[in-house]
Amino acid sequence: MFSSLKISSDGARLLWDDGSSLSANAIAKLPHTEMDASEFRSIMADLNMTSEAVGSLLGLSRRAITSYRGGEPIPRVVAIAMQFLRDRFAL
């Protein structure tokens, strides 16, 4: 998801290869999202996903995912993406 992200020429939108976009204004209105390692691990377990699988979906390394699982602070964008995965793919 993150690897196909681009910034519009005017700098006001995020763009993806599939035509999706998100304005800077919409990003600013996103709720404050914090996630700890326990919740991160719980989402991965609920989705039955490995560090490699989550990293592949988010465009991050397995090492980064392992760090977040271990307690390294989770960036807001990663927390939002994990919540999206949980909401989208949870059984």
C-alpha positions in Angstrom: 0.0 0.0 0.0 2.6 2.5 1.0 5.0 1.7 -1.8 2.6 3.0 -4.5 1.9 6.2 -2.6 2.7 9.5 -4.3 2.1 13.2 -3.5 0.1 15.3 -5.9 1.9 18.0 -7.9 0.3 20.7 -5.8 1.2 18.8 -2.5 -2.4 18.8 -1.4 -3.3 15.1 -1.9 -1.8 11.6 -1.5 -2.3 9.5 -4.6 -2.2 5.8 -5.2 -1.8 3.8 -8.4 -5.4 2.6 -8.4 -6.7 6.2 -8.6 -7.5 6.5 -4.9 -6.6 9.8 -3.2 -6.7 11.4 0.2 -6.6 15.2 0.8 -4.3 16.8 3.4 -7.4 18.2 5.0 -8.9 14.7 5.4 -5.6 13.4 6.9 -5.6 16.3 9.4 -9.1 15.2 10.5 -8.1 11.6 11.1 -8.6 10.7 14.8 -5.5 10.6 17.0 -4.5 6.9 16.9 -2.2 5.2 19.2 -1.4 1.5 19.3 0.8 -0.5 21.6 2.6 -3.7 20.9 -0.1 -5.8 22.5 -2.8 -4.5 20.2 -0.5 -4.8 17.2 0.2 -8.4 18.0 -3.5 -9.1 18.7 -4.5 -7.8 15.3 -1.8 -9.9 13.6 -3.0 -13.0 15.6 -6.7 -12.3 14.7 -5.8 -12.1 11.0 -3.4 -15.1 11.3 -0.7 -13.1 9.6 3.1 -13.4 9.9 5.5 -10.5 10.2 6.4 -11.1 6.6 2.8 -10.9 5.4 2.0 -7.7 7.3 5.2 -6.2 6.1 4.4 -7.1 2.6 0.9 -5.5 2.8 2.2 -2.3 4.4 5.4 -2.1 2.3 7.5 -2.4 5.4 10.3 -4.8 6.3 9.8 -7.9 8.5 12.3 -6.3 10.9 10.2 -3.2 11.3 7.1 -5.3 12.0 9.1 -7.4 14.5 10.2 -4.1 16.2 6.6 -2.9 16.5 5.6 -6.3 17.9 8.4 -6.0 20.5 7.4 -2.5 21.8 9.0 0.0 19.5 6.7 3.0 19.1 4.2 2.4 16.3 3.8 5.3 13.9 0.3 6.7 13.5 0.1 5.7 9.8 1.0 2.1 10.7 -1.6 2.1 13.5 -4.2 3.4 11.1 -3.2 0.8 8.5 -3.4 -2.0 11.0 -6.8 -0.9 12.2 -7.9 -0.9 8.5 -6.6 -4.4 8.0 -8.4 -5.6 11.1 -11.7 -3.9 10.1 -11.4 -5.0 6.5 -10.3 -8.6 6.9 -11.5 -9.7 10.3 -13.7 -12.8 10.2 
